[in-house]
Structure formats: structure tokens, C-alpha cells
Amino acid sequence: MGNNKSRKNTTRLIFLLAVLSFLIATAQGIIYYKNYDSFFKVLLVLQNSINAFGFKASVTIKDTVAFMKDNPSVLNKGIGYAYCIAVFTAPYCTISFIYKFLERLLRFIIFFRRDKNCRHIVVFGYNSDVKSMLKNNRSNPKKTCIHIVTTESIDNEEIYRLNKAGYVVHYADVLKAAESELQTLLAKTRIEIATNIILFETSSIRNFSLLQLFRLNEKDSDDRIKLTQGAKISCRCEEEGIGRLIAEYYNSAAGTDAYFDLEVVGLPEMQIHKMYSDHPLHSIYIGTDTPLKDWTAHLLVAGFGQLGQQAVLQAMNLGVVHESNRIIIDVFDSNIKAKKAVFLNQLSRETFDITDDKVTMKSSAADGLLEINFHELNISHISFYDTVREKLDAEPYTYAVIALENIDLSVHCAIQLEELFDERGLKLPILMRMDTDRRLAGYISAENSSLADVSLIDDRSIVITLDMIINREIDKLAKNYNHFYNNIKLITADETGTADNSEEDPEQEWNRLRLFRRSSSKAAAYHDEVKNDIIPKLAAENGAELSAKLEELIGRNGSLMKYTGTAWQMNGSEEEVLAKLKKDSFAYGLASLEHRRWCCYMASIGWRSGERSDKFRRNPCLVTQQKLMETKPEMCKYDLMSLMARYKARN
């Protein structure tokens, strides 16, 4: 709002300056042409005053100086000096008005060419990340109108460039406005019909405050902005504490129809997800004869900032490929003590054994080994490489992430690690952060580079695209996963009903969920990419072909469940189905690995075992597979959902 006033004040100043320049030019013309006939005098005065704004005043500065010498009165000198200044200010006013006219004309042309039913997107904030998002935008400006709401001052040249590209800039500090003023303040953004709202200020707390401008549900204040049905808000947040506040705020509407879909966006999380998607964590094993139980994920992480921490957290979910494969993560940083303290704050001591230099998931919380080792070492010192050699001798690394902020140190680390791995004949993915030097990034990406085995973690400017924010494929997969889970119909052997709830709107189902349940569905969707590799291999290890095995277990005459076309009917009682599940090594193996994956993910976001409580992050299913079968046997069949989804997709 302050910048908006500033722009208005600037416009008024230019207008007053133009009026003053016109009056001074007129006064100079009157005294300069005083000896002319009245009729011609008026015409000459007007001509001079108009020409002054056209870069070619009839009375030049030279003429004015000569006139002041011939008529050296105080009045003539005062008007003469003022006129000499006005000769320069008048053309400036002309340029400003022409620019304003062209700017408005351009907006009018763009508006006229835009479809009447175009899609409106409102972006709050204008910073380097938003600039990258707009730069990478490939949407059709005729069909999509993007409004930028900012408090930042943007120079006229950049505004012209933005307008030319089809973007509309609005200056407004909405957080200082009263709720009753919001509708008027943002009327020109067409926010009431916008399909997407993107809160992308640099400050997470400011984005949270912006989020509260919108009506959450029917109980919320009428003065807040009500978005159109199906609208989605993408709220940027990279702070754990603020993230919990956002979750608590949005979860207050859980179980009701929230007026908008909310996604909390973390840029490091997006970067690391794309990294693991492009370079899978178990790449070294794909296409080999190594059994799944021996697919040890031994991850090296150099640098424990936000990127490094995300690499660890997502590896806890994506590293699970078998009920007993080992996940070992070695983290190195010169300031590990402080960073580790922040990281461990999101984990529970009831789920992990935590010591000064190691975190191990308790054997009572999940099957298999999950271990994180912390090393306070300077990456540039020989002690770091000595430690890496010792680790290699004990257990070869399978993946390396260099998440250091210092470019020189990153390149040095990559070269050294590549040499160490080559000495031992290891060909594993080495991913390096490189988000400040594009020329160097291009050289490293070249095939003839000395770092041929090193790949780059896509920097923020590449990852951040408008399409990635508003049409994230992982969101669609997570919504479909949640919809399938909600509407999967499991009936007992005695039931005859076959109807399901698949007609339910996935968007409405999604909007009723708490944020952590959405995150859980996303984690499952992330891991589904891994399952595409491991499910066929698991079937092969058990001497079966996947399609035939699916039909045998959950097909029309499945041994575990019979598919009726709209539902799965259990082939026997709960106890009988569970007994059959235990006997089939493929089904049991898949159920066990999926349950372990779920446990590892829940542990990574701070959950612990106990009586169910979303508030206190407790869930009785956070136990080993054997314990689950003893205490919650009715839940085991849901770990076969990935099989049911694949069967349904094939039929």
C-alpha cells in the first residue's frame, strides 16, 4: 500500500511539474514577445509553451540569456533563470506521460487480446525466486493472466517488460490493510475468481500471515477473501516452526469442506525430490542380480544445510526396498553440532536412540536398520577423506550428495570423492549443488568434463516453474493415492455388497484431510516410483511373473481377496486371510516393506508409537511387522494397496 501511494505521489509531482513548467514558459513568452501585436503575441506564447514540451522551445536558452542582458530587471532575470530550468523539466514530463500512456495502452491491448474466460493466478511477492518462476513460465498469456502483488519497488523498465510479457503488477501491502478493505484493495487482481494463489514472499511468517487473509471455511470471517471453488493456495515455508503453525491453522478445518486446497511448498524439498527422481537412490543396484534384502543404501551427505537435511529425510522414506535392507547415512559438516541439534528436534527419542554422533531407529519401531552418523569435519581437511576411506573399507557407499554452499569446496570435494570411488571401482551417483555459477555448471555437465561421473542438483531457478507449483504431478499422484485408499472397498467373505464410493470428488476428499495426512500420501506417491522397480524384482525373486501373481492373490478368484469389479472381498475371515498372507513370501514381503516404509516416514516427521493422537503425534501402528500382526492384524491388508492399485490399473 505504501508503494502504491508512492507511485501516486510521483505521478502527481510530475503533473505539478508539467503545470509549473507550462506557466513559466508562458511567462517567459509574455515578456519575450511583449512588443508584438496582441493576436500574434498570444499565438507565439502558446507556440513556445507547447514547443517547450516537444524538445524544441521557440525561445532558446541562448535567446533567454541575450534577453536578460538587454533587459536586466529582477523580474526578467527571475523568470529567465526559471525558464532555463523549465526547458529541461518540460521534456522530461513529456517522456513520463508518453511512457504512462504506452504502458496503459499495452495493458489495454493485452487485456483486449486475452480470453474473457482466462485463468487468473495471483502471486504475492516479487523476489529472485518469483523472477525465476516467471522466467520459466510457458503458459499462454491469452489464456492465463498472472497478477503480481508486491510491496517491493520495481523500476519502470522492468514493469514495462513484465506488462509486455502479459503480467500485471499491483502495489499493495495487504498485511497493513484492515480486513474490510481487502476486497477493494485487491479488486483489480480478480482474486475472487483466481484458481491459484501463490504466497512466495521470502519470509515464511509473512506467507503465513498472507494465508490468513483468505476464508478457511464457512465459520471464518466474512471480511476475509473467499476464493472460488477448487482454488488452490501454494504457501512457501521452509521453517519447521512456522510449518507447524500453518498446519495447526489449516487443520482447524479438518473434516469440513475447506474453501481452498493448501500446499506448503519448500524449495529444498522440491530440489531433492527431483534429484532422487532423476537419479534414484538405488541406481547402483538396478539391473543387477543383487537380492533386494542386500540393497544397502549407504549415503554420504557433505554439508548439512537445508538441502543436506532434505537429502537425509527423503532417503529415510525412499531407501526402503525390503523389510530388512540397511539404510546407513553418513553426514559431514564443519558445524555439525548446531545443525544436528536443529535437525534432531523434529525426531522423537521414543522412536530413535540418539547419542552425540549417531541416531539409530529403535528395533521396536520398525524392521531393518536405519542409522544416521554425524561427523564434525572440515571437508577441505585430510581428516574428512581419511574418514571416507575408513567408511569405504567397512561398507562401500552407494550414493553421494554434496550440498555445500561454497562452490570451490564443492568442486574440490567432488573431484576427491570421484577419485576415491574410482580407485575402488565404484560407479555411483555423485550429486553436487551448483546454484550460483551457470558457466561452471555447464562445464561440469559436459560429457568431456573431468567430473564426468558427477551430476548437478538442479538449482532453484530451474526447479521453480509456475507449472511445478500449480500442477505438481506428485500432487495428482498423492490425491489419486488418497482417493484410492479412501474408496477401496474391502468386504468380508459373508458380505455381498459391491458398491464403492469412487464417485466422491478427489479434491473434496483432499481438502478435508489434515496436512500431515496429505504429506503421508505424498511420501507414498514418492515411493511409488521406487516400487515400479522393486515390485517386479520381488515377484521374480519369489519365482513368479507379476501379472500372474496379481491375479493369483487379488484377482477374480484371488487367494487373499477376490476382485468383484468394484470391491475386494476377503477370501475367508480376517485370521484366515492373515494366515495366507504370511505363507505367501511375495505378498508378505511387499506388505512388510510397505509397513516399514510407512514407519520410517512417520518417524522422520516426529511420530512415535502409542495410543492414536494426531495432536501428540502418536500412532499404535508404529511398530514392527510382527508386532503389527499381533496387535493390529486388521491393518496388514492395507499394506497391499500398491498391488491393488496396479491390478486395477491393468484391468
BANU-746112 format. One line per field, with one value per residue (C-alpha): x, z, y; residue number from 1. Coordinates in nm, 2 decimals. Layout:
X <- (X:...)
Z <- (Z:...)
Y <- (Y:...)
resi <- (NUM:...)
REM end
This chain:
X <- (0.00:0.30:0.45:0.11:0.09:0.45:0.36:0.06:0.26:0.52:0.25:0.11:0.46:0.52:0.18:0.25:0.60:0.44:0.19:0.47:0.69:0.40:0.33:0.70:0.73:0.41:0.55:0.88:0.69:0.48:0.79:0.99:0.72:0.59:0.64:0.43:0.07:-0.17:-0.31:0.03:0.17:-0.09:-0.01:0.37:0.34:0.13:0.37:0.67:0.49:0.39:0.73:0.90:0.74:0.85:1.22:1.24:1.13:1.09:1.27:1.61:1.83:2.06:1.78:1.68:2.04:2.06:1.72:1.82:2.14:1.93:1.66:1.84:1.54:1.49:1.16:1.31:1.61:1.39:1.16:1.46:1.65:1.33:1.27:1.62:1.53:1.18:1.33:1.48:1.19:0.92:1.06:1.11:0.74:0.65:0.86:0.69:0.34:0.43:0.56:0.25:0.03:0.22:0.21:-0.17:-0.21:0.00:-0.21:-0.53:-0.40:-0.30:-0.64:-0.82:-0.64:-0.69:-0.97:-1.27:-1.27:-0.89:-0.74:-0.63:-0.33:-0.22:0.14:0.22:0.59:0.85:1.20:1.46:1.26:0.94:1.15:1.28:0.92:0.80:1.11:1.04:0.67:0.55:0.17:-0.02:-0.08:-0.41:-0.54:-0.37:-0.35:-0.08:-0.11:0.19:0.11:0.42:0.54:0.88:0.97:1.01:1.17:0.97:1.17:1.11:0.74:0.72:0.89:0.65:0.35:0.48:0.50:0.14:0.19:0.00:0.18:-0.02:0.14:-0.03:0.08:-0.23:-0.10:-0.13:-0.49:-0.80:-0.99:-1.28:-1.05:-0.92:-1.18:-1.14:-0.76:-0.73:-1.03:-0.81:-0.64:-0.96:-0.87:-1.22:-1.22:-0.84:-0.78:-0.43:-0.29:0.09:0.23:0.60:0.74:1.09:0.97:0.78:0.60:0.48:0.34:0.16:0.01:-0.10:-0.26:-0.49:-0.64:-0.85:-1.16:-1.08:-1.44:-1.79:-1.71:-1.44:-1.49:-1.70:-1.45:-1.18:-1.14:-1.35:-1.19:-1.37:-1.45:-1.15:-0.89:-0.55:-0.31:0.06:0.23:0.61:0.75:1.10:1.09:0.98:0.82:0.62:0.53:0.37:0.17:0.04:-0.05:-0.23:-0.42:-0.53:-0.61:-0.86:-1.09:-1.01:-1.32:-1.51:-1.51:-1.22:-1.28:-0.94:-0.67:-0.34:0.00:0.30:0.60:0.96:1.21:1.49:1.23:1.14:1.51:1.59:1.28:1.37:1.73:1.61:1.36:1.62:1.89:1.72:1.88:1.93:2.06:2.37:2.16:1.91:1.96:2.19:2.13:2.17:1.88:1.66:1.75:2.11:2.03:2.20:2.16:2.49:2.45:2.72:2.60:2.86:2.70:2.41:2.21:1.85:1.94:2.15:1.88:1.62:1.85:1.86:1.49:1.38:1.63:1.46:1.15:1.30:1.57:1.33:1.32:1.29:1.18:1.54:1.77:2.00:1.99:2.31:2.36:2.69:2.66:2.97:2.98:3.22:2.94:2.75:2.68:2.45:2.28:2.23:2.06:1.80:1.76:1.71:1.45:1.20:1.27:1.14:1.36:1.08:1.14:1.52:1.83:2.01:2.38:2.63:2.73:2.47:2.09:1.95:1.59:1.48:1.42:1.08:0.97:1.04:1.22:1.56:1.84:1.82:2.13:2.25:2.61:2.72:3.08:3.21:3.49:3.61:3.55:3.88:4.09:4.26:4.07:3.75:3.90:4.06:3.72:3.56:3.83:3.76:3.39:3.45:3.66:3.38:3.08:3.10:2.90:2.61:2.52:2.68:2.53:2.75:2.52:2.79:2.72:3.09:3.15:3.52:3.48:3.21:3.42:3.72:3.51:3.36:3.70:3.84:3.54:3.53:3.89:3.84:3.54:3.72:4.02:3.78:3.60:3.27:3.04:2.78:2.57:2.76:2.52:2.66:2.50:2.59:2.34:2.54:2.78:2.59:2.91:3.08:2.76:2.76:3.12:3.06:2.75:2.95:3.05:3.41:3.44:3.69:3.39:3.21:3.06:2.92:2.57:2.43:2.14:1.91:1.93:1.62:1.60:1.54:1.32:1.09:0.84:0.49:0.37:0.57:0.40:0.04:0.03:0.27:0.25:0.32:0.01:-0.20:-0.05:-0.10:-0.46:-0.52:-0.35:-0.56:-0.88:-0.80:-0.72:-1.04:-1.26:-1.11:-1.40:-1.29:-1.58:-1.58:-1.65:-2.01:-2.09:-2.25:-2.23:-2.01:-2.07:-1.78:-1.75:-1.54:-1.78:-1.66:-1.47:-1.09:-1.05:-1.31:-1.16:-0.82:-0.94:-1.09:-0.75:-0.51:-0.18:0.02:-0.21:-0.15:0.22:0.19:0.01:0.28:0.55:0.37:0.35:0.72:0.80:0.57:0.85:1.07:0.81:0.80:1.15:1.12:0.78:0.86:1.20:1.03:0.80:1.09:1.29:0.99:0.97:0.66:0.56:0.40:0.07:0.01:0.09:-0.15:-0.43:-0.34:-0.35:-0.62:-0.78:-1.13:-1.06:-0.77:-0.64:-0.63:-0.91:-1.14:-1.20:-1.56:-1.52:-1.58:-1.46:-1.23:-1.39:-1.18:-1.14:-1.21:-1.20:-0.95:-0.75:-0.76:-0.65:-0.37:-0.25:-0.25:-0.06:0.21:0.25:0.29:0.65:0.58:0.27:0.43:0.75:0.56:0.34:0.64:0.84:0.55:0.48:0.85:0.85:0.55:0.71:1.04:0.85:0.63:0.94:1.11:0.84:0.84:0.58:0.60:0.42:0.13:-0.25:-0.36:-0.34:-0.28:-0.21:0.07:0.19:0.12:0.01:-0.02:0.09:0.44:0.58:0.75:0.56:0.54:0.41:0.15:0.02:-0.02:-0.18:-0.35:-0.39:-0.68:-0.44:-0.20:-0.41:-0.39:-0.02:-0.11:-0.27:0.01:-0.08:-0.45:-0.38:-0.16:-0.42:-0.70:-0.48:-0.42:-0.79)
Z <- (0.00:0.08:-0.27:-0.43:-0.26:-0.36:-0.72:-0.70:-0.53:-0.81:-1.08:-0.90:-0.87:-1.25:-1.32:-1.10:-1.25:-1.60:-1.50:-1.34:-1.65:-1.87:-1.66:-1.66:-2.04:-2.08:-1.85:-2.05:-2.37:-2.25:-2.16:-2.46:-2.71:-2.53:-2.83:-3.07:-3.17:-2.92:-3.16:-3.27:-2.92:-2.78:-3.07:-3.02:-2.64:-2.69:-2.95:-2.73:-2.43:-2.64:-2.81:-2.47:-2.41:-2.75:-2.70:-2.92:-2.75:-2.98:-2.72:-2.67:-2.37:-2.58:-2.66:-2.30:-2.18:-2.45:-2.34:-1.98:-2.08:-2.27:-2.00:-1.67:-1.44:-1.13:-1.28:-1.61:-1.46:-1.22:-1.49:-1.73:-1.48:-1.41:-1.78:-1.84:-1.59:-1.73:-2.08:-1.93:-1.70:-1.96:-2.20:-1.90:-1.82:-2.18:-2.17:-1.84:-1.98:-2.31:-2.10:-1.89:-2.20:-2.37:-2.05:-2.03:-2.40:-2.37:-2.08:-2.28:-2.58:-2.37:-2.19:-2.52:-2.66:-2.35:-2.35:-2.14:-1.95:-1.90:-1.59:-1.32:-1.10:-0.82:-0.69:-0.37:-0.36:-0.61:-0.54:-0.72:-0.68:-0.83:-1.11:-1.19:-1.18:-1.42:-1.65:-1.68:-1.74:-2.06:-2.02:-2.30:-2.19:-2.38:-2.16:-1.83:-1.65:-1.38:-1.13:-0.91:-0.58:-0.41:-0.17:-0.35:-0.56:-0.93:-1.18:-1.48:-1.74:-1.56:-1.52:-1.89:-1.96:-1.72:-1.89:-2.23:-2.12:-2.00:-1.63:-1.43:-1.13:-0.83:-0.54:-0.22:0.14:0.22:0.57:0.68:0.55:0.76:0.66:0.55:0.29:0.14:-0.13:-0.26:-0.24:-0.44:-0.67:-0.98:-0.93:-0.99:-0.68:-0.62:-0.94:-0.93:-0.95:-0.79:-0.52:-0.47:-0.15:-0.23:-0.01:0.12:0.48:0.59:0.87:0.62:0.39:0.69:0.76:0.40:0.42:0.69:0.46:0.30:0.43:0.55:0.58:0.64:1.01:0.91:0.90:0.61:0.57:0.46:0.09:-0.02:-0.31:-0.59:-0.55:-0.63:-0.57:-0.45:-0.23:-0.25:0.06:0.07:0.40:0.49:0.86:1.08:1.35:1.10:0.91:1.23:1.28:0.92:0.97:1.30:1.14:0.83:1.03:1.23:0.93:0.91:0.85:0.69:0.34:0.33:0.08:-0.08:-0.12:0.06:-0.03:0.18:-0.06:0.04:-0.23:-0.09:-0.07:-0.43:-0.54:-0.35:-0.47:-0.83:-0.76:-0.63:-0.91:-1.18:-1.00:-0.79:-0.46:-0.56:-0.91:-0.84:-0.79:-1.08:-1.34:-1.12:-0.96:-0.61:-0.39:-0.26:0.10:0.01:-0.15:0.13:0.09:0.21:0.16:0.20:0.27:0.27:0.40:0.64:0.55:0.42:0.11:0.31:0.57:0.30:0.14:0.47:0.54:0.20:0.20:0.51:0.30:-0.04:0.10:0.19:-0.07:0.16:0.51:0.62:0.38:0.56:0.54:0.66:0.62:0.70:0.74:0.73:0.82:0.99:1.21:1.26:1.63:1.58:1.27:1.41:1.72:1.49:1.28:1.58:1.72:1.48:1.58:1.89:2.14:2.18:1.82:1.79:2.00:2.00:2.10:2.03:1.70:1.59:1.55:1.52:1.47:1.76:1.66:1.83:1.59:1.26:1.10:0.94:1.02:0.98:1.11:1.07:1.17:1.22:1.17:1.25:0.99:0.76:0.41:0.29:0.55:0.50:0.81:0.61:0.33:0.58:0.74:0.40:0.32:0.65:0.57:0.23:0.37:0.60:0.37:0.01:-0.05:-0.29:-0.33:-0.25:-0.21:-0.19:-0.05:0.04:-0.02:-0.10:-0.48:-0.45:-0.17:-0.36:-0.67:-0.46:-0.27:-0.59:-0.76:-0.45:-0.40:-0.76:-0.74:-0.42:-0.57:-0.90:-0.70:-0.56:-0.89:-0.77:-1.01:-0.80:-0.84:-0.71:-0.69:-0.64:-0.55:-0.80:-0.79:-0.83:-1.13:-1.45:-1.67:-1.43:-1.41:-1.79:-1.80:-1.53:-1.71:-2.03:-2.11:-2.16:-1.82:-1.57:-1.34:-1.59:-1.31:-1.12:-1.18:-1.06:-0.82:-1.02:-0.88:-0.76:-1.08:-1.28:-1.03:-0.97:-1.25:-1.24:-1.37:-1.10:-0.83:-0.96:-1.14:-0.95:-1.08:-0.73:-0.60:-0.86:-0.77:-0.40:-0.45:-0.66:-0.40:-0.12:-0.33:-0.40:-0.03:0.09:-0.16:-0.17:-0.07:0.14:0.23:0.43:0.29:0.41:0.26:-0.08:-0.13:-0.41:-0.43:-0.36:-0.31:-0.62:-0.74:-0.45:-0.57:-0.50:-0.45:-0.18:-0.01:-0.02:0.12:0.43:0.52:0.78:0.63:0.78:0.61:0.28:0.34:0.41:0.08:-0.10:0.07:-0.06:-0.40:-0.39:-0.31:-0.58:-0.83:-0.63:-0.63:-1.01:-0.99:-0.68:-0.72:-1.04:-0.89:-0.57:-0.78:-0.98:-0.66:-0.55:-0.88:-1.02:-1.30:-1.17:-1.37:-1.29:-0.92:-0.90:-1.05:-0.81:-0.50:-0.56:-0.90:-0.97:-0.78:-0.56:-0.28:-0.05:-0.19:-0.48:-0.70:-0.78:-1.03:-0.77:-0.45:-0.30:-0.10:0.16:0.08:0.43:0.78:0.89:1.06:0.75:0.52:0.75:0.77:0.38:0.37:0.60:0.39:0.05:0.05:-0.22:-0.05:0.29:0.16:-0.01:0.30:0.52:0.32:0.28:0.65:0.72:0.47:0.64:0.98:0.86:0.71:1.02:1.23:1.01:1.09:1.46:1.52:1.79:1.89:2.14:2.16:1.85:1.88:1.58:1.83:2.01:1.70:1.83:1.63:1.76:1.42:1.45:1.54:1.36:1.11:1.36:1.63:1.40:1.31:1.68:1.79:1.47:1.23:1.05:0.93:0.75:0.43:0.36:0.31:-0.02:-0.16:-0.41:-0.55:-0.57:-0.75:-1.00:-1.06:-1.10:-1.35:-1.56:-1.56)
Y <- (0.00:0.23:0.18:0.24:0.57:0.65:0.59:0.81:1.08:1.06:1.09:1.40:1.55:1.51:1.66:1.96:2.00:2.00:2.27:2.48:2.44:2.54:2.85:2.95:2.90:3.11:3.39:3.39:3.41:3.70:3.91:3.80:3.88:4.19:4.42:4.20:4.26:4.10:3.84:3.72:3.76:3.50:3.26:3.29:3.24:2.93:2.80:2.85:2.69:2.38:2.35:2.35:2.01:1.89:1.92:2.24:2.56:2.86:3.08:2.90:2.93:3.14:3.38:3.40:3.49:3.76:3.90:3.91:4.11:4.36:4.38:4.32:4.37:4.14:4.01:3.93:3.75:3.55:3.43:3.38:3.15:2.96:2.92:2.78:2.51:2.45:2.39:2.07:1.97:2.01:1.73:1.50:1.54:1.46:1.14:1.04:1.10:0.91:0.62:0.61:0.63:0.34:0.14:0.17:0.12:-0.20:-0.32:-0.24:-0.44:-0.74:-0.72:-0.69:-0.99:-1.21:-1.46:-1.34:-1.67:-1.68:-1.83:-1.59:-1.66:-1.42:-1.43:-1.25:-1.14:-1.03:-1.17:-1.37:-1.70:-1.53:-1.39:-1.74:-1.87:-1.61:-1.65:-2.03:-1.97:-2.12:-2.05:-1.87:-1.51:-1.51:-1.80:-1.72:-1.39:-1.37:-1.09:-0.99:-0.83:-0.68:-0.42:-0.40:-0.11:-0.21:0.02:0.13:-0.06:-0.39:-0.31:-0.25:-0.58:-0.76:-0.59:-0.68:-1.05:-1.04:-1.00:-0.73:-0.57:-0.44:-0.25:-0.33:-0.41:-0.61:-0.70:-0.34:-0.31:-0.38:-0.70:-0.48:-0.31:-0.63:-0.68:-0.32:-0.33:-0.65:-0.60:-0.54:-0.88:-1.07:-1.27:-1.38:-1.59:-1.69:-2.06:-2.04:-1.82:-1.84:-1.70:-1.67:-1.40:-1.48:-1.47:-1.78:-1.59:-1.33:-1.60:-1.74:-1.40:-1.37:-1.71:-1.58:-1.32:-1.59:-1.75:-2.10:-2.23:-2.11:-2.03:-1.78:-1.41:-1.27:-0.99:-1.22:-1.31:-1.61:-1.79:-1.97:-2.34:-2.56:-2.28:-2.38:-2.18:-2.27:-2.13:-2.12:-2.22:-2.36:-2.31:-2.61:-2.40:-2.18:-2.50:-2.64:-2.31:-2.33:-2.70:-2.62:-2.33:-2.53:-2.84:-2.65:-2.70:-3.07:-3.28:-2.99:-2.86:-2.61:-2.33:-2.39:-2.66:-2.58:-2.70:-2.60:-2.56:-2.60:-2.53:-2.76:-3.04:-2.98:-2.98:-3.30:-3.48:-3.40:-3.52:-3.86:-3.88:-3.82:-4.02:-4.29:-4.37:-4.74:-4.67:-4.88:-5.19:-5.16:-5.42:-5.64:-5.98:-5.84:-5.95:-5.67:-5.75:-5.67:-5.33:-5.14:-4.77:-4.62:-4.24:-3.98:-3.62:-3.34:-3.02:-3.03:-2.71:-2.73:-2.93:-3.18:-3.23:-3.29:-3.54:-3.73:-3.71:-3.82:-4.11:-4.24:-4.29:-4.38:-4.60:-4.88:-5.16:-5.46:-5.53:-5.58:-5.38:-5.15:-4.77:-4.60:-4.23:-4.05:-3.67:-3.44:-3.07:-2.84:-2.71:-3.03:-2.97:-2.67:-2.81:-3.15:-3.00:-2.83:-3.14:-3.38:-3.15:-3.30:-3.66:-3.84:-4.01:-4.27:-4.38:-4.32:-4.40:-4.07:-4.02:-3.74:-3.88:-4.13:-4.17:-4.52:-4.61:-4.84:-5.21:-5.19:-4.91:-5.07:-5.37:-5.33:-5.09:-4.71:-4.54:-4.18:-4.09:-3.74:-3.62:-3.27:-3.24:-2.97:-3.10:-2.94:-3.12:-3.46:-3.60:-3.59:-3.81:-4.04:-4.10:-4.16:-4.42:-4.60:-4.60:-4.73:-5.02:-5.11:-5.06:-4.91:-4.60:-4.63:-4.26:-3.92:-3.58:-3.27:-3.00:-2.74:-2.37:-2.29:-2.36:-2.40:-2.65:-2.84:-2.88:-2.99:-3.24:-3.38:-3.43:-3.61:-3.83:-3.93:-4.03:-4.23:-4.42:-4.48:-4.63:-4.89:-4.95:-4.79:-4.62:-4.45:-4.13:-3.82:-3.52:-3.18:-2.85:-2.57:-2.29:-1.97:-2.03:-2.13:-2.13:-2.37:-2.58:-2.61:-2.72:-2.99:-3.11:-3.16:-3.52:-3.43:-3.28:-3.42:-3.46:-3.69:-3.90:-3.60:-3.48:-3.15:-3.09:-2.86:-2.51:-2.32:-2.12:-2.44:-2.63:-2.33:-2.32:-2.20:-2.54:-2.71:-2.50:-2.52:-2.85:-3.07:-3.42:-3.55:-3.37:-3.55:-3.89:-3.82:-3.72:-4.03:-4.24:-4.09:-4.13:-4.49:-4.56:-4.39:-4.57:-4.91:-5.14:-5.44:-5.66:-5.98:-6.32:-6.30:-5.97:-5.93:-5.56:-5.44:-5.07:-4.83:-4.46:-4.39:-4.11:-3.90:-3.59:-3.64:-3.27:-3.25:-3.56:-3.40:-3.07:-3.25:-3.40:-3.27:-3.16:-3.44:-3.70:-3.52:-3.54:-3.91:-3.96:-3.76:-3.98:-4.29:-4.14:-4.06:-4.42:-4.55:-4.46:-4.69:-4.97:-4.96:-5.11:-5.33:-5.50:-5.68:-5.78:-5.90:-6.12:-6.26:-6.34:-6.54:-6.73:-6.55:-6.32:-6.01:-6.01:-6.38:-6.32:-6.03:-6.24:-6.53:-6.31:-6.04:-6.13:-6.25:-6.57:-6.44:-6.65:-6.35:-6.13:-6.16:-5.87:-5.82:-5.54:-5.26:-5.41:-5.67:-5.95:-6.12:-6.49:-6.61:-6.45:-6.18:-6.46:-6.68:-6.40:-6.31:-6.67:-6.69:-6.36:-6.49:-6.81:-6.62:-6.49:-6.23:-6.08:-6.09:-5.93:-5.65:-5.59:-5.59:-5.34:-5.11:-5.11:-5.05:-4.76:-4.60:-4.64:-4.48:-4.19:-4.13:-4.14:-3.88:-3.63:-3.69:-3.96:-4.23:-4.54:-4.51:-4.45:-4.27:-3.90:-3.66:-3.37:-3.56:-3.74:-4.09:-4.40:-4.76:-4.90:-4.75:-5.10:-5.39:-5.60:-5.89:-5.67:-5.52:-5.86:-5.93:-5.60:-5.46:-5.76:-5.59:-5.32:-5.56:-5.60:-5.22:-5.26:-5.44:-5.13:-5.08:-5.42:-5.34:-5.01:-5.19:-5.46:-5.21:-5.01:-5.33:-5.43)
resi <- (1:2:3:4:5:6:7:8:9:10:11:12:13:14:15:16:17:18:19:20:21:22:23:24:25:26:27:28:29:30:31:32:33:34:35:36:37:38:39:40:41:42:43:44:45:46:47:48:49:50:51:52:53:54:55:56:57:58:59:60:61:62:63:64:65:66:67:68:69:70:71:72:73:74:75:76:77:78:79:80:81:82:83:84:85:86:87:88:89:90:91:92:93:94:95:96:97:98:99:100:101:102:103:104:105:106:107:108:109:110:111:112:113:114:115:116:117:118:119:120:121:122:123:124:125:126:127:128:129:130:131:132:133:134:135:136:137:138:139:140:141:142:143:144:145:146:147:148:149:150:151:152:153:154:155:156:157:158:159:160:161:162:163:164:165:166:167:168:169:170:171:172:173:174:175:176:177:178:179:180:181:182:183:184:185:186:187:188:189:190:191:192:193:194:195:196:197:198:199:200:201:202:203:204:205:206:207:208:209:210:211:212:213:214:215:216:217:218:219:220:221:222:223:224:225:226:227:228:229:230:231:232:233:234:235:236:237:238:239:240:241:242:243:244:245:246:247:248:249:250:251:252:253:254:255:256:257:258:259:260:261:262:263:264:265:266:267:268:269:270:271:272:273:274:275:276:277:278:279:280:281:282:283:284:285:286:287:288:289:290:291:292:293:294:295:296:297:298:299:300:301:302:303:304:305:306:307:308:309:310:311:312:313:314:315:316:317:318:319:320:321:322:323:324:325:326:327:328:329:330:331:332:333:334:335:336:337:338:339:340:341:342:343:344:345:346:347:348:349:350:351:352:353:354:355:356:357:358:359:360:361:362:363:364:365:366:367:368:369:370:371:372:373:374:375:376:377:378:379:380:381:382:383:384:385:386:387:388:389:390:391:392:393:394:395:396:397:398:399:400:401:402:403:404:405:406:407:408:409:410:411:412:413:414:415:416:417:418:419:420:421:422:423:424:425:426:427:428:429:430:431:432:433:434:435:436:437:438:439:440:441:442:443:444:445:446:447:448:449:450:451:452:453:454:455:456:457:458:459:460:461:462:463:464:465:466:467:468:469:470:471:472:473:474:475:476:477:478:479:480:481:482:483:484:485:486:487:488:489:490:491:492:493:494:495:496:497:498:499:500:501:502:503:504:505:506:507:508:509:510:511:512:513:514:515:516:517:518:519:520:521:522:523:524:525:526:527:528:529:530:531:532:533:534:535:536:537:538:539:540:541:542:543:544:545:546:547:548:549:550:551:552:553:554:555:556:557:558:559:560:561:562:563:564:565:566:567:568:569:570:571:572:573:574:575:576:577:578:579:580:581:582:583:584:585:586:587:588:589:590:591:592:593:594:595:596:597:598:599:600:601:602:603:604:605:606:607:608:609:610:611:612:613:614:615:616:617:618:619:620:621:622:623:624:625:626:627:628:629:630:631:632:633:634:635:636:637:638:639:640:641:642:643:644:645:646:647:648:649:650:651)
REM end
